[in-house]
Amino acid sequence: MSESRGPVKLTNASQIAFCTCMQSNHWPHCDASHHSLGGDGPKIIELDKNKTYYLCGCFKSKNAPFCDGSHEKKPAKSGSMESAE
């Protein structure tokens, strides 16, 4: 999980089982790891089959399970201060 990954493209799907236990080897998809490792079960999310979705693969999205581009954002340099104008 230390490797930063980009989004996972998903097409022609009517629903996904989104992993909420964060133990899946196929995150953001549930692989039932919560059964043996503990944790909550998946969240079933209904989708429009006619749309293309990009699922977060980096664990940084504030809109999980969907990608919000956070994997492309670089952290601010330590000691730098940005103007709040």
N, C-alpha and C positions, 0 to 999 in steps of 0.2 A: 504494500500500500504506500510505500514511500515514493514510488515513481509517479510523477505528475502526468496524467493522461488527458487527452482532449475528449470532446463529446462523442457519444455513441449514436449513430444515425439509426432511426427507427421509422420504418414505413409499413403501411398496410396492417396496422395493429389496432385492435379494438380495445385492448386493455393490457396493462402490465402489472406484475406483482413487484412493487418497489420495496427493496430491502430496508427495514428500519432498525435492524439489530447491528448493522455495520460489520457483520462477520462473514458475509457472502464472498465467495471467491469469484463471483460473477457480477459484483456490484455494478450498476444499480439494481440489477435483477436479483430477486430472491432465489437462493439455491437450497433452502430449507436448513441451513446451518443452525438456525435458532432452535431446531428440535434437539440437537445434541449438545450445543454450546450454551444454550439459554438465550433469553432475549425475547423481544416482542416479535410477532409474526409480521408478514408483509402488509403493506397498504395497497389495496387494489385500486388502480387509477384507470378510469374509463377514458378512452381516446377516440378521436374521429379517424376512422380508417382511411379517409381521403386526404389526410394531412401527413406531413413529414415532421417528426419530432427529433430533437437532439437532446439526449439524456446526458447528465453530468457524469464525467468519468474521473474527475479530479478531487471530489469531495469538498470543493470550495464554494460551490454555487449557493447563493442565498435563496434560490428558487428551486431547490431539489424536489423532484428528481430531474428537473429540466436544466439544461446548460444556460448560464447567464454570462458566459465569457470570462469568468473569474480565472480560468486556467491561463489566460493570456496576460493578466495583470501582473506586473512586476512589483515586488515589495519596495517600499520607500527605503532609500539608503539610510543607514543608522546615523543619527545626529543631524539629519536634514530637517528643515522646517519649511512647510509650505504655507503660502499666504492663504488666508481664509476669506479673501475678498470676493 
